[in-house]
Amino acid sequence: MEKNDKKVIRSWAFFDWANSSYNLVITSTIFPAYYTIITTTQEHGDKVSFFGRTFTNTALSNYALSVAYLIMALLLPILSSIADYRGNKKIFMKIFTYLGSVACMGLYFFKLDTLELGIICFAIAAMGYIGGVLFNNSYLPEIATIDQQDRVSAKGFAYGYVGSVLLQIICFVFVLKHELFGITDLSFPPRLSFLLVGIWWIAFAQIPFKKLPAGSPNYSSINKSVVRSGFQELSKVWSQLSHMKVLKMFLLAFFFYSMGVQTIMLAAAGFGEKTLKLGTSKLIITILIIQLVAILGAMMMSHFAKKIGNVRVLICVVLIWIVFCICAYFITTEYQFYGLAAVAGLIMGGIQSLSRSTYSKYLPANTPDTASFFSFYDVTEKIAIVIGLFSFAYIEEVTGSMRNSIIALASFFVIGLVFLVVLRSVERKHVL
């Protein structure tokens, strides 16, 4: 396939457009606010019963995400191995897209008396999102040359932010202006939003499904050797890393700062609703601002990377994240939250986009098993998220405050920063 084809790149970016609505509506705005409201009662406070066991409501949702990410961390090596050997990664993109979309639609039936169903659908939707992103990311070195990968990666994130904001605005109208539609059941607008996410996700995913290379799918049943080969591929990548000091050091840095970045992204809405009592409308507006600012942030990081290098930009961004965590511990007003949200928006999209393209650049030239390498990248990120989310939830349950959980995240960023600084000395012969 010819690289840097504008139509293919545009189609690839539309996968971010399609699935980013899940990230915004389900993990960042409407679902966290709706979930916190319906699970906080006068009788039980913020405690909920899940299959007979009592949890703090926000801790339960974070535990559920941890389990989802852990399952995917175990599955991804097997699936990427199958994709590499059989050339059918687009098949897996479709499977995970439909799985995540249907789970989002299932959240339409989520109320307090169906808590177990809601949490299960919430976790499955996360798994669908994770799987789709892996196989979409693995197309990057196939569709763009090294000199264009920062720009193409940033374009994908930009499409994602624009697409998710458009759907968020539609959902926003239903949630805040429900009386215009004669809606009296206040749980209906959020649940309708979850349904719309599933429909949006499936509909726009058809664009990349149509344009991206199909490969050579093989529908033979999975056997033990194939399952084993998935972890053998990870082992193979790990053994290669021992001879690739730059890539190995980058992954160590990525592992630690991802614990902080991804946990903040997934838990920020719960913090705003539970700790600061922002309310659904203010929370949605705040996250919308973050999404819009993040588009600028992703483009800015790509620009600065060309000027001073990827790793230097990442070092600066991680430093900002450390300051962000310290400030978040002390905030008490909604305006302070808005200020931090603006900062988070600028650096959130940039660090994700730049991390993806930096990793892609460090890969061996013309490597045929991109899915396996990106599987390793995704497994690294998913394990980081599991540790980050579990730590966040556990600290909240033990101390009774999300503030303590947030300040603990700063330590992850500090360790990541140390590895990035070491990486700068290791990559002397590498110019990004």
C-alpha positions as CSV (number, residue, x, y, z in Angstrom):
1,M,0.0,0.0,0.0
2,E,1.3,3.5,-0.9
3,K,2.1,5.6,2.2
4,N,0.9,9.2,2.8
5,D,-2.3,8.7,0.7
6,K,-4.6,11.5,1.8
7,K,-7.8,9.5,1.4
8,V,-6.5,6.6,3.4
9,I,-5.2,8.9,6.2
10,R,-8.4,10.7,6.3
11,S,-10.3,7.5,6.6
12,W,-8.0,6.2,9.3
13,A,-8.5,9.4,11.3
14,F,-12.3,8.9,11.1
15,F,-11.8,5.9,13.4
16,D,-10.8,8.3,16.1
17,W,-13.9,10.4,15.1
18,A,-16.1,7.4,15.6
19,N,-14.8,6.0,18.9
20,S,-13.8,9.2,20.7
21,S,-17.5,9.8,21.5
22,Y,-17.2,6.9,23.9
23,N,-14.3,8.5,25.6
24,L,-16.1,11.8,26.0
25,V,-19.6,10.8,26.9
26,I,-19.0,7.5,28.7
27,T,-15.7,8.0,30.5
28,S,-15.5,11.8,30.8
29,T,-18.9,13.6,31.2
30,I,-22.4,12.3,31.1
31,F,-21.9,8.7,32.4
32,P,-19.7,9.7,35.5
33,A,-22.2,12.5,36.5
34,Y,-25.2,10.3,36.0
35,Y,-23.6,7.3,37.7
36,T,-22.5,9.4,40.7
37,I,-26.0,11.0,41.1
38,I,-28.0,7.8,40.9
39,T,-25.7,5.9,43.2
40,T,-25.6,8.6,45.9
41,T,-28.7,8.2,48.1
42,Q,-29.9,9.5,51.5
43,E,-30.1,6.0,52.9
44,H,-26.7,4.7,51.9
45,G,-24.7,7.8,51.0
46,D,-22.0,7.0,48.4
47,K,-22.1,3.2,49.2
48,V,-23.5,0.7,46.7
49,S,-24.0,-3.0,46.7
50,F,-22.5,-4.9,43.7
51,F,-23.4,-8.6,43.7
52,G,-23.8,-8.5,47.5
53,R,-20.6,-6.6,48.2
54,T,-20.4,-3.0,49.3
55,F,-18.2,-0.5,47.6
56,T,-17.7,3.3,47.4
57,N,-19.6,4.2,44.2
58,T,-16.7,5.9,42.4
59,A,-14.2,3.3,43.6
60,L,-16.5,0.6,42.1
61,S,-16.5,2.2,38.6
62,N,-12.7,2.6,38.7
63,Y,-12.3,-1.0,39.8
64,A,-14.5,-2.1,36.9
65,L,-12.3,-0.2,34.5
66,S,-9.2,-1.7,36.1
67,V,-10.6,-5.2,35.5
68,A,-11.6,-4.4,31.9
69,Y,-8.1,-3.0,31.1
70,L,-6.4,-6.0,32.8
71,I,-8.5,-8.5,30.7
72,M,-7.5,-6.6,27.6
73,A,-3.8,-6.6,28.6
74,L,-4.0,-10.4,28.7
75,L,-6.0,-10.7,25.5
76,L,-4.1,-8.3,23.3
77,P,-0.9,-10.4,22.8
78,I,-3.0,-13.3,21.6
79,L,-5.2,-11.2,19.3
80,S,-2.3,-9.2,17.8
81,S,-0.4,-12.4,17.1
82,I,-3.4,-13.8,15.2
83,A,-3.7,-10.5,13.3
84,D,0.0,-10.5,12.4
85,Y,0.1,-14.1,11.2
86,R,-3.2,-14.1,9.4
87,G,-3.3,-10.5,8.2
88,N,-6.8,-9.9,9.5
89,K,-6.5,-7.0,11.9
90,K,-9.4,-5.1,10.4
91,I,-11.6,-8.1,11.3
92,F,-10.6,-7.5,15.0
93,M,-11.2,-3.7,14.6
94,K,-14.7,-4.5,13.6
95,I,-15.3,-7.1,16.3
96,F,-14.2,-4.7,19.1
97,T,-16.1,-1.8,17.5
98,Y,-19.4,-3.7,17.5
99,L,-18.7,-5.1,21.0
100,G,-18.1,-1.6,22.4
101,S,-21.0,0.0,20.5
102,V,-23.6,-2.6,21.6
103,A,-22.4,-2.3,25.2
104,C,-22.9,1.5,25.1
105,M,-26.4,0.9,23.8
106,G,-26.9,-1.5,26.7
107,L,-26.3,1.4,29.1
108,Y,-29.6,2.8,27.9
109,F,-31.2,0.3,30.4
110,F,-28.9,1.4,33.3
111,K,-30.7,2.6,36.5
112,L,-29.9,2.1,40.2
113,D,-31.9,-1.2,40.3
114,T,-29.9,-2.5,37.3
115,L,-26.5,-1.5,38.8
116,E,-24.8,-4.8,37.9
117,L,-26.0,-4.6,34.3
118,G,-24.7,-1.1,34.0
119,I,-21.3,-1.8,35.5
120,I,-20.9,-4.9,33.2
121,C,-21.8,-2.9,30.1
122,F,-19.5,-0.1,31.2
123,A,-16.6,-2.5,31.5
124,I,-17.4,-4.2,28.1
125,A,-17.6,-0.9,26.4
126,A,-14.1,-0.1,27.7
127,M,-12.8,-3.4,26.3
128,G,-14.4,-2.6,22.9
129,Y,-12.7,0.8,22.8
130,I,-9.3,-0.6,23.9
131,G,-9.3,-3.4,21.3
132,G,-10.3,-1.1,18.5
133,V,-7.6,1.5,19.3
134,L,-4.9,-1.1,19.3
135,F,-5.5,-2.3,15.8
136,N,-6.2,1.2,14.5
137,N,-2.8,2.4,16.0
138,S,-1.0,-0.4,14.3
139,Y,-1.9,1.0,10.9
140,L,0.1,4.2,11.5
141,P,3.5,3.0,10.3
142,E,1.8,1.4,7.3
143,I,-0.1,4.5,6.1
144,A,2.5,7.2,6.8
145,T,6.2,7.7,6.4
146,I,8.3,8.5,9.5
147,D,8.5,12.2,8.7
148,Q,4.7,12.4,8.5
149,Q,3.7,10.3,11.5
150,D,3.6,13.1,14.1
151,R,1.2,15.0,11.8
152,V,-0.9,12.0,10.9
153,S,-1.2,11.0,14.6
154,A,-2.2,14.5,15.6
155,K,-4.7,14.5,12.8
156,G,-6.3,11.4,14.2
157,F,-6.6,12.9,17.7
158,A,-8.0,16.2,16.2
159,Y,-10.7,14.3,14.3
160,G,-11.5,12.4,17.5
161,Y,-11.9,15.6,19.5
162,V,-14.1,17.3,16.8
163,G,-16.3,14.3,16.3
164,S,-16.8,13.7,20.0
165,V,-17.6,17.3,20.7
166,L,-20.3,17.3,18.0
167,L,-22.0,14.3,19.5
168,Q,-21.5,15.8,23.0
169,I,-23.4,18.9,22.0
170,I,-26.3,16.9,20.7
171,C,-26.4,15.0,24.0
172,F,-26.0,18.2,25.9
173,V,-29.2,19.6,24.4
174,F,-31.2,16.6,25.5
175,V,-29.7,16.6,29.0
176,L,-30.1,20.3,29.7
177,K,-33.1,21.2,27.6
178,H,-35.2,18.1,28.1
179,E,-38.3,20.1,28.6
180,L,-38.2,21.2,25.0
181,F,-38.8,17.6,24.0
182,G,-41.5,16.9,26.6
183,I,-39.2,14.6,28.6
184,T,-40.3,14.2,32.2
185,D,-38.1,11.2,33.2
186,L,-34.7,12.9,34.0
187,S,-32.9,9.6,33.6
188,F,-33.9,9.4,30.0
189,P,-31.6,12.1,28.5
190,P,-28.4,10.5,29.9
191,R,-29.5,7.0,28.9
192,L,-30.4,8.3,25.4
193,S,-26.9,9.8,25.2
194,F,-25.4,6.3,25.8
195,L,-27.6,4.9,23.0
196,L,-26.5,7.6,20.6
197,V,-22.8,6.9,21.4
198,G,-23.3,3.3,20.3
199,I,-25.0,4.3,17.1
200,W,-22.4,7.1,16.3
201,W,-19.6,4.7,17.0
202,I,-20.8,2.0,14.6
203,A,-21.9,4.5,11.9
204,F,-18.7,6.4,11.5
205,A,-16.5,3.4,11.9
206,Q,-17.7,2.2,8.5
207,I,-15.5,4.9,6.8
208,P,-12.2,3.4,7.9
209,F,-13.6,-0.1,7.5
210,K,-14.2,0.7,3.9
211,K,-10.8,2.3,3.1
212,L,-8.2,0.6,5.2
213,P,-6.5,-2.6,3.8
214,A,-8.5,-5.7,4.6
215,G,-5.5,-8.1,4.7
216,S,-6.1,-11.8,4.2
217,P,-8.5,-13.0,6.9
218,N,-8.5,-16.6,8.0
219,Y,-11.5,-17.9,10.0
220,S,-9.8,-21.1,11.3
221,S,-10.5,-21.8,14.9
222,I,-7.9,-20.6,17.5
223,N,-5.8,-23.5,18.8
224,K,-3.3,-23.7,21.6
225,S,-0.3,-23.0,19.4
226,V,-1.9,-19.7,18.2
227,V,-2.7,-18.7,21.8
228,R,0.9,-19.5,22.8
229,S,2.3,-17.7,19.9
230,G,0.7,-14.4,21.1
231,F,2.8,-14.4,24.2
232,Q,5.8,-15.7,22.2
233,E,5.4,-12.6,20.0
234,L,5.5,-10.4,23.2
235,S,8.6,-12.3,24.3
236,K,10.1,-11.8,20.9
237,V,9.4,-8.0,21.1
238,W,10.9,-7.9,24.6
239,S,14.0,-9.8,23.5
240,Q,14.4,-7.3,20.6
241,L,14.1,-4.4,23.1
242,S,17.2,-5.6,24.9
243,H,19.1,-4.5,21.8
244,M,17.1,-1.3,21.3
245,K,18.0,0.8,24.3
246,V,16.2,3.9,23.1
247,L,12.9,2.2,22.6
248,K,13.2,0.3,25.9
249,M,13.8,3.5,27.8
250,F,10.9,5.3,26.1
251,L,8.6,2.4,27.1
252,L,9.7,2.6,30.7
253,A,9.0,6.4,30.7
254,F,5.7,5.9,28.9
255,F,4.6,3.2,31.4
256,F,5.0,5.5,34.4
257,Y,3.6,8.7,33.0
258,S,0.7,6.8,31.5
259,M,-0.3,5.7,35.0
260,G,-0.9,9.4,35.8
261,V,-2.3,10.7,32.5
262,Q,-4.8,7.9,31.8
263,T,-6.1,7.8,35.4
264,I,-6.6,11.5,35.5
265,M,-8.6,11.3,32.2
266,L,-10.8,8.5,33.5
267,A,-11.3,9.9,37.0
268,A,-11.5,13.6,36.5
269,A,-15.2,13.8,36.0
270,G,-15.9,11.8,39.1
271,F,-13.7,14.2,41.1
272,G,-15.5,17.2,39.7
273,E,-18.9,15.8,40.5
274,K,-18.3,14.2,43.8
275,T,-15.7,16.5,45.4
276,L,-16.5,19.9,44.0
277,K,-20.3,19.3,43.4
278,L,-20.1,20.9,39.9
279,G,-23.3,19.4,38.6
280,T,-23.9,17.8,35.2
281,S,-24.2,21.0,33.2
282,K,-21.0,22.6,34.4
283,L,-19.2,19.3,34.1
284,I,-20.2,18.8,30.5
285,I,-19.3,22.4,29.6
286,T,-15.9,22.0,31.2
287,I,-15.1,18.8,29.4
288,L,-16.3,20.3,26.1
289,I,-13.8,23.1,26.7
290,I,-11.1,20.5,27.4
291,Q,-11.8,18.8,24.1
292,L,-11.6,21.9,22.1
293,V,-8.4,23.1,23.7
294,A,-7.0,19.6,23.3
295,I,-7.2,19.9,19.5
296,L,-4.9,22.9,19.7
297,G,-2.7,21.1,22.1
298,A,-2.2,18.1,19.8
299,M,-1.3,20.4,16.9
300,M,1.0,22.5,19.1
301,M,2.9,19.4,20.4
302,S,3.4,18.2,16.8
303,H,4.8,21.6,15.9
304,F,7.1,21.9,18.9
305,A,8.3,18.3,18.3
306,K,9.6,19.4,14.9
307,K,11.5,22.3,16.4
308,I,13.0,20.8,19.5
309,G,12.4,17.1,19.3
310,N,9.8,14.7,20.6
311,V,11.5,13.7,23.9
312,R,12.2,17.3,25.0
313,V,8.5,18.2,24.4
314,L,7.4,15.1,26.4
315,I,9.7,16.2,29.3
316,C,8.1,19.6,29.4
317,V,4.6,18.2,29.3
318,V,5.3,15.7,32.1
319,L,6.7,18.6,34.2
320,I,3.4,20.4,33.7
321,W,1.5,17.3,34.7
322,I,3.4,17.1,38.0
323,V,2.5,20.7,38.8
324,F,-1.1,20.0,37.7
325,C,-1.4,17.2,40.3
326,I,-0.1,19.4,43.1
327,C,-2.5,22.1,42.2
328,A,-5.5,19.7,41.9
329,Y,-4.9,18.6,45.5
330,F,-5.6,22.1,46.8
331,I,-8.4,23.3,44.5
332,T,-11.7,24.2,46.2
333,T,-13.7,26.2,43.7
334,E,-15.2,25.6,40.3
335,Y,-13.2,28.4,38.7
336,Q,-10.0,26.8,39.9
337,F,-11.2,23.5,38.3
338,Y,-11.9,25.3,35.1
339,G,-8.4,26.7,35.0
340,L,-6.9,23.3,35.6
341,A,-9.2,21.8,33.0
342,A,-7.9,24.3,30.4
343,V,-4.3,23.3,31.2
344,A,-5.2,19.6,31.1
345,G,-6.8,20.1,27.7
346,L,-3.6,21.6,26.2
347,I,-1.4,18.8,27.4
348,M,-3.7,15.9,27.3
349,G,-4.1,15.5,23.5
350,G,-0.5,16.4,22.9
351,I,1.0,13.8,25.2
352,Q,-1.2,11.0,23.7
353,S,-0.5,12.0,20.1
354,L,3.2,12.5,20.6
355,S,3.6,9.3,22.6
356,R,2.0,7.3,19.8
357,S,4.0,8.8,17.0
358,T,7.3,8.7,19.0
359,Y,6.9,5.0,19.6
360,S,6.1,4.5,15.9
361,K,9.3,6.3,14.9
362,Y,11.4,4.2,17.2
363,L,10.2,0.9,15.6
364,P,12.6,-1.0,13.4
365,A,12.4,0.1,9.8
366,N,10.1,-1.9,7.6
367,T,9.1,-4.2,10.4
368,P,6.4,-6.7,9.2
369,D,4.8,-7.3,12.6
370,T,3.6,-3.8,13.5
371,A,0.5,-5.2,15.3
372,S,2.8,-7.2,17.7
373,F,4.9,-4.1,18.5
374,F,1.8,-2.0,19.0
375,S,0.4,-4.8,21.1
376,F,3.4,-4.4,23.4
377,Y,2.8,-0.7,23.4
378,D,-0.9,-1.1,24.3
379,V,-0.2,-3.8,26.9
380,T,2.3,-1.5,28.5
381,E,-0.3,1.3,28.6
382,K,-3.1,-1.0,29.8
383,I,-1.1,-2.4,32.7
384,A,-0.2,1.2,33.6
385,I,-3.9,2.1,33.6
386,V,-4.8,-0.9,35.8
387,I,-2.2,0.1,38.4
388,G,-3.2,3.8,38.2
389,L,-6.9,3.2,38.5
390,F,-6.6,0.5,41.2
391,S,-4.3,2.8,43.2
392,F,-6.7,5.7,42.8
393,A,-9.7,3.7,43.9
394,Y,-7.9,2.0,46.7
395,I,-6.5,5.2,48.2
396,E,-9.9,6.8,48.0
397,E,-11.6,3.9,49.8
398,V,-8.9,3.8,52.5
399,T,-8.6,7.6,53.1
400,G,-12.1,8.7,52.1
401,S,-10.8,11.4,49.8
402,M,-10.0,11.6,46.1
403,R,-7.6,14.4,46.8
404,N,-5.1,11.9,48.3
405,S,-5.5,9.8,45.2
406,I,-4.6,12.7,43.0
407,I,-1.5,13.7,44.8
408,A,-0.3,10.1,44.7
409,L,-0.4,10.3,40.9
410,A,2.3,12.9,41.0
411,S,4.8,10.2,42.0
412,F,4.1,8.3,38.8
413,F,4.8,11.4,36.7
414,V,8.1,12.0,38.6
415,I,9.3,8.5,37.8
416,G,8.3,8.9,34.2
417,L,10.2,12.2,34.1
418,V,13.4,10.5,35.4
419,F,13.2,7.9,32.6
420,L,12.6,10.6,29.9
421,V,15.7,12.5,31.1
422,V,17.8,9.3,30.9
423,L,16.3,8.7,27.5
424,R,17.7,12.0,26.3
425,S,21.2,10.9,27.1
426,V,20.7,7.5,25.5
427,E,19.3,8.8,22.2
428,R,22.3,11.0,21.2
429,K,22.5,9.4,17.8
430,H,18.8,9.6,17.2
431,V,17.2,12.7,15.8
432,L,13.4,13.0,16.0
